[in-house]
Amino acid sequence: MPVLLLLAGTSLRYELHGPSHPNWREPPAWYGGLLWALVLANAAIVILALFRLRGSRIRAAGVLLPGLWLSLCALFPAAFAIIGVGP
């Protein structure tokens, strides 16, 4: 899921040179909605898996929660790419 977030941010990269540029326009709101939908889908998968795997919930949490954390960490660079901040 973190890779999907980064790919979404890369593919929706906004090319008008960032907010400090005089011709900058705000990117469409659905770009951010797509990123949040991916994060919420990842959280739903983690929660569903934790309820389905009754016998090994702690093991499943140990495997799935780092992916959720990495998704939240990948959200910020993807959002920066969408709004056009950075190199």
C-alpha positions in Angstrom: 0.0 0.0 0.0 2.8 2.5 0.7 4.1 1.9 -2.9 0.6 2.6 -4.2 0.4 5.9 -2.3 3.8 7.0 -3.7 2.8 6.0 -7.2 -0.5 7.9 -6.9 1.4 11.0 -5.7 3.9 10.6 -8.5 1.3 10.2 -11.2 -0.8 13.1 -10.0 2.2 15.4 -9.6 1.2 19.0 -10.0 3.6 20.8 -12.3 3.1 24.5 -11.6 6.3 25.1 -9.6 4.8 25.2 -6.1 2.7 27.6 -4.1 5.3 30.4 -4.1 5.1 30.7 -7.9 2.9 33.6 -9.2 1.0 31.3 -11.7 0.3 28.6 -9.1 -3.2 27.3 -8.9 -4.5 24.9 -6.3 -4.7 21.3 -7.6 -8.1 19.6 -7.7 -9.5 18.4 -4.4 -10.0 14.8 -5.6 -6.3 14.3 -5.8 -6.1 14.5 -2.0 -9.3 12.4 -1.7 -7.6 9.7 -3.7 -4.7 9.6 -1.3 -6.9 9.5 1.8 -9.0 6.8 0.2 -5.9 4.6 -0.2 -4.9 5.2 3.4 -8.4 4.4 4.6 -8.5 1.3 2.4 -5.3 0.1 4.0 -6.7 0.7 7.5 -9.8 -1.2 6.6 -7.8 -4.1 5.3 -5.8 -4.2 8.6 -8.9 -4.1 10.8 -10.6 -6.7 8.7 -7.6 -9.0 8.8 -7.3 -8.6 12.6 -10.9 -9.6 13.0 -10.6 -12.6 10.6 -7.5 -14.0 12.1 -8.8 -14.8 15.6 -6.1 -17.3 16.6 -3.1 -15.2 15.7 -4.2 -11.5 16.1 -0.9 -10.4 17.7 1.1 -12.0 14.9 -1.2 -10.4 12.3 -0.9 -7.0 14.0 2.9 -7.4 14.0 2.8 -8.0 10.2 0.2 -5.6 9.2 0.6 -2.5 11.4 4.1 -1.6 10.1 2.6 -1.4 6.6 -0.1 0.9 7.9 2.6 3.1 9.5 4.6 3.2 6.3 1.4 4.2 4.4 0.9 7.1 6.8 4.6 8.0 6.3 4.2 7.8 2.5 1.2 10.0 2.6 3.2 13.1 3.2 5.7 12.9 0.3 2.8 11.9 -2.0 0.9 15.0 -0.9 3.9 17.2 -1.3 4.3 15.9 -4.9 0.6 16.6 -5.6 0.8 20.2 -4.4 4.0 20.8 -6.2 6.4 21.4 -3.2 9.9 20.1 -3.5 12.3 19.2 -6.3 
